[in-house]
Amino acid sequence: MNSFAADVEALAKRVRGPVLTPRDEGYDTERAGYQLARWHRPDLVVGATGAADVRAAVAFAGDHGLPVAVQGTGHALAGTAGEGGVLINTSRMTGVRVNGRARTAWVAAGTRWDEVIHEAAAAGLAPLSGSFPGLAVVPYTLAGGLGLLSRRYGYAADHVRALDVVTADGLLRHVTEVSEPDLFWALRGGRDNFGVVTAIELDLVPVTTLYGGSLQFAGELAAEVFDTYLSWTATVPDEMSSSIMQMSYPDLPAFPEALRGRQAVHVRIAYAADVLDDAESLVAPLRALGPTGDTLGVLPYTEAGSIHADPPFPGHVEAGTALLGDLDTAAVRAILDQAPPHAPLPHVFELRHLGGRLAHPPAVGNAVGNRDARFLLNVISRLERAEITEVRPAHKRMFEAVAPWSTGGRLLNFMNGEDAAQQVRSAYDPEDYRRLTEIKAVYDPGNTFRLNHNIPPADDREHDRRAGMAPATVPVTPAT
């Protein structure tokens, strides 16, 4: 037995979860995620059951000079998957504790939003979750977290109270604004560049019901619906979050006959005001266009996942994203000219309305950037339906078409294409990106956490000149 194999065997005795190499049964299952276009192919995968397992895995990686990747539900794999190193799968690390009086939730690393939504509802509260309740809480939040209530409350990262994180030195740190302010700032927006978060404490909000659902329109009305939608977004209050999507349906029996091989436009609504009495009048301009489907109504927040109805099953997807400023009719035409029926791809494109509280800095600053953007454009194609050699040029043409309205920025949550690694800098304001690299140089100078949307450490000579940013020499007692 060689020394690496012996060390793996020793690690397996220290870790409660599985420790697998590419030769082991279960290896592929352990590294699989929601995104199937690309997978991590690590030298070793550790199915962590708790913070002790994470510490052991990080220490093993450090001893062997290996990079570390972290995976929850694996939604970002197409943009982050790497070869070699140690993959830490946190999906077994689940659990939620709700403090109704403080309006907070303590959430373990692998917990999905549907569990938090369920537990919070019993206390008359809701988390700032995204459109898909099957998404893991921690990576979503660390990347910013754009959700159904964000125009009213801001990004999920704006509402983090504390984090337990294993850093590259193998220490488990309890990180708050007071204990380690630089690391606290960087983690909220810097994703997994600074360590493996094993638990997070989040604010909850007093929302039990909202007015939501979708309006569906025939594809032939796309230009009119998009124009009306853009005008409408300029009039709505901050409590109104929405998006508009055009989808090209495949000609398959799994879909309703009226949609097979056709395009449809969906407007998705999530109105979270304290009083919902004016909801119907707010959406009246959209209803006046004559939707073919209408699911709008009052629903409990526990059913908020039905608004976007994102597919719960894994798939091969290529996606891209861009942040846009104010849009007009010319922008709509530029987008529609690059979409079906004028072009065969992309299969799905979506505009999400930003602004509201998203445009304001949080009470405690963090690294989430590009708060001046007005819309988020997502472009998605299923690789089961088209070759990647067709998809990427089509996506590129659409982003080139909207370049006059682009802010040049992106959101990390949606950065999932092949070139995501080259786009990371665009997720941050320039000065914030510089600060992130400096904090990285303190907490992860060897860039151990690099199989991700990577932020490299600043030059060592720069970080030696800094004062007052040294990490603690001993871990702060973690939350229990």
Steps between C-alpha positions, in 0.01 A plus 500: 500500500644840400511789744202684346282190520610446859412859587159459335440191709597690813267786405212257448543384860473859627198600293146378565386548139628319191852560369523392138750495216415459129544123536242467777137402461278801572756754378282621213192524720689703759624756247174529302301822512197670349707627206612212278684689226823485702595319820787534740744214454699513824783276615298454816144577604398529865133479593515718810252444783611794713765761566749241630488317166550828314802587715653160437446530123649852484799391709556200269490729196747738661740219592500376139498838325161433343231754410156476661155520344171518690169367371149519639229432242740555209306767311812697405704207373514612136686811609715355779575132432868415514741211469686354795518615858261428786125544463304553822135406459295676769160355407487282815549802727138597548297662774311819586436676829255788491498770767158659459564777752826610334363426149806297408585152380817299557554284194749218442711502184312249284146608587265589216261793501188282512595383850563856621173620344310225682657566839472879473132483403416343836625822663314726255821587317673443166860491375632701208503192279528478124262386231594131545449360853724201424811720493757479780481798738871566558641531146196699389546746786879527478467591130253780581161337488244659267159377610127546481497766774821679401353824365344553842779368724819490293741214439506201733868579568387833648325308778774270628567527874786251543682215330697197615779441247801272468786701350804373311698461823247242620352721771126520563416866548178661621496813284299811573525871433678533835721190516660519151351792307707461182420131462135569585489762222668272247299184564174684430539526124831315455345156501738210587826685434587542867412166653229240546197643678357232727207705634344840457267720704246696295229757554143392436225741396136528613340362184248215503311561176557682174317569179669301229489269205546542128331632189559306179477657155524368147843544347352709220435775757860504625588853383182653645529311829869589546435868420208516741694317768792743483267801525315333786817437705562876511171547689497223761592532869807337655282223641443371145761257367455356152661352194409434139612191311460366149532125465525294184325171575619176342256300289461224757192324649611605850375854426142619433409470134445877470864564601685227311751646259384854579613802701322640803564804718461478877482791743570385856377709794589503872332789680586507871330802650364518854153540348421327169175683423645692204663198333231451237510863388881490481502211253202626296719649218655157445170314513359740241729340241293181505699221662426142399587384851460676835601357839520828692354504847576507872709206611696401810873555481544126538370474141720777359697248294197459274545855364803420284435124502867430429561136398595286802701249298866530391586591142771591251481878480713777353418843638625856495410824669540876479386797705318774312403860567173665400344329198281626218321373191828483309642271767197272474540477123873426537421210732209358302693514172748252649234262633247254357327513258763725335785278623492138624676584829497573791225279636429733791580862572384699797506854636479544878404840633755634749504834683306568816694403812755318282632838388591607854801397710419277798521614861824303532703519180589194295665411170187470284548737208317651203214638706422764237375247243133512404454159338666161496505312168533122512546292186457124525515208259454129563784296361265204456343707220799667335873452455729715711667623181166655403402623844804708590504713183125559533538617859790722401291665228225584749742657747661698221156622395427641847848649547371860464288448811748289699656629822795267446423317824365159594353326804693206639184294560433479127857476371480144370644490148826357377676837527378572855853479640605791279199710602535496879651848522186643335291394801665764718567869513872554418603618845308216664670245276840637603400473866382141445838401359673654801278315747556184299875549543452499877265205539595289198838617368558173312158521329398161636137591427535550126270243337222757500417848372853580597641815654881464512698638793670836463874511448677397821702821503177700508355293782821527706462879495149496636429554867211396718370215284672199657277201570450375851762249615241285674145424392215679668258262669256389229125525528328193634 
